[in-house]
Amino acid sequence: MNYLYSFIIGGLFCIPAQILLDKTKLTNARILTFYVIAGVILTALGIYEPIVNFAPGGASVPIIGFGYTLAKGAEKAVK
């Protein structure tokens, strides 16, 4: 069941990026940057941690998971 949840969560993260690519003139780099920043912000707000616990593969593999990892590393370094 964990595979299914990871697939669904990963797909839900990819849908907005695909829509932005298809409907706007945003470049891949801008969308990737947006996703990294979104991962940092969602981690700072405490929203991303439950998602990672629910579907670790789907939440940590996309680029938004990189933002999560950066935020957790910075949080650990501050402590």
C-alpha positions as a printed NumPy array, in Angstrom:
array([[  0.   ,   0.   ,   0.   ],
       [  2.967,   2.286,   0.665],
       [  3.872,   2.082,  -3.042],
       [  0.414,   3.248,  -4.026],
       [  0.504,   6.201,  -1.626],
       [  3.969,   7.185,  -2.853],
       [  2.818,   7.005,  -6.467],
       [ -0.255,   9.152,  -5.765],
       [  1.621,  11.788,  -3.725],
       [  4.445,  11.99 ,  -6.275],
       [  1.894,  12.345,  -9.06 ],
       [  0.042,  15.088,  -7.208],
       [  3.303,  17.025,  -6.915],
       [  3.959,  16.621, -10.64 ],
       [  0.522,  17.728, -11.876],
       [  0.97 ,  21.476, -11.136],
       [  4.425,  21.462, -12.732],
       [  3.092,  19.861, -15.898],
       [  0.209,  22.345, -16.046],
       [  2.652,  25.237, -15.636],
       [  4.846,  23.845, -18.411],
       [  1.9  ,  23.405, -20.762],
       [ -0.049,  26.596, -20.06 ],
       [  2.649,  29.207, -19.326],
       [  5.968,  30.3  , -20.729],
       [  7.817,  29.491, -17.502],
       [ 11.074,  27.668, -18.019],
       [ 11.979,  24.4  , -16.352],
       [ 14.518,  26.196, -14.175],
       [ 11.908,  28.59 , -12.798],
       [  9.505,  25.782, -11.998],
       [ 12.265,  23.759, -10.305],
       [ 13.242,  26.794,  -8.255],
       [  9.608,  27.304,  -7.259],
       [  9.379,  23.67 ,  -6.13 ],
       [ 12.555,  23.874,  -4.036],
       [ 11.317,  27.045,  -2.349],
       [  7.884,  25.459,  -1.823],
       [  9.565,  22.501,  -0.134],
       [ 11.444,  24.813,   2.22 ],
       [  8.323,  26.838,   3.037],
       [  6.142,  23.771,   3.596],
       [  8.816,  22.323,   5.874],
       [  9.07 ,  25.555,   7.85 ],
       [  5.292,  25.562,   8.313],
       [  5.31 ,  21.941,   9.476],
       [  3.17 ,  20.743,   6.583],
       [  5.694,  18.657,   4.661],
       [  6.839,  16.351,   7.485],
       [  3.462,  14.518,   7.735],
       [  3.464,  14.085,   3.958],
       [  6.937,  12.514,   4.105],
       [  5.8  ,  10.206,   6.907],
       [  2.69 ,   9.197,   4.939],
       [  4.369,   8.535,   1.571],
       [  8.155,   8.723,   1.902],
       [  8.988,   7.695,  -1.664],
       [  6.518,  10.031,  -3.3  ],
       [  7.422,  12.988,  -1.121],
       [ 11.201,  12.734,  -1.007],
       [ 12.041,  11.827,  -4.611],
       [ 10.639,  14.877,  -6.493],
       [ 12.563,  18.159,  -6.417],
       [ 10.264,  19.475,  -3.702],
       [ 11.855,  16.84 ,  -1.464],
       [ 15.205,  18.548,  -2.081],
       [ 13.8  ,  21.717,  -0.534],
       [ 12.603,  19.625,   2.404],
       [ 16.083,  18.138,   2.827],
       [ 17.707,  21.574,   2.68 ],
       [ 15.344,  22.938,   5.314],
       [ 15.851,  19.949,   7.628],
       [ 19.638,  20.254,   7.263],
       [ 19.555,  23.947,   8.079],
       [ 17.279,  23.275,  11.052],
       [ 19.673,  20.614,  12.35 ],
       [ 22.687,  22.896,  11.887],
       [ 21.   ,  25.679,  13.859],
       [ 20.266,  23.352,  16.761]])
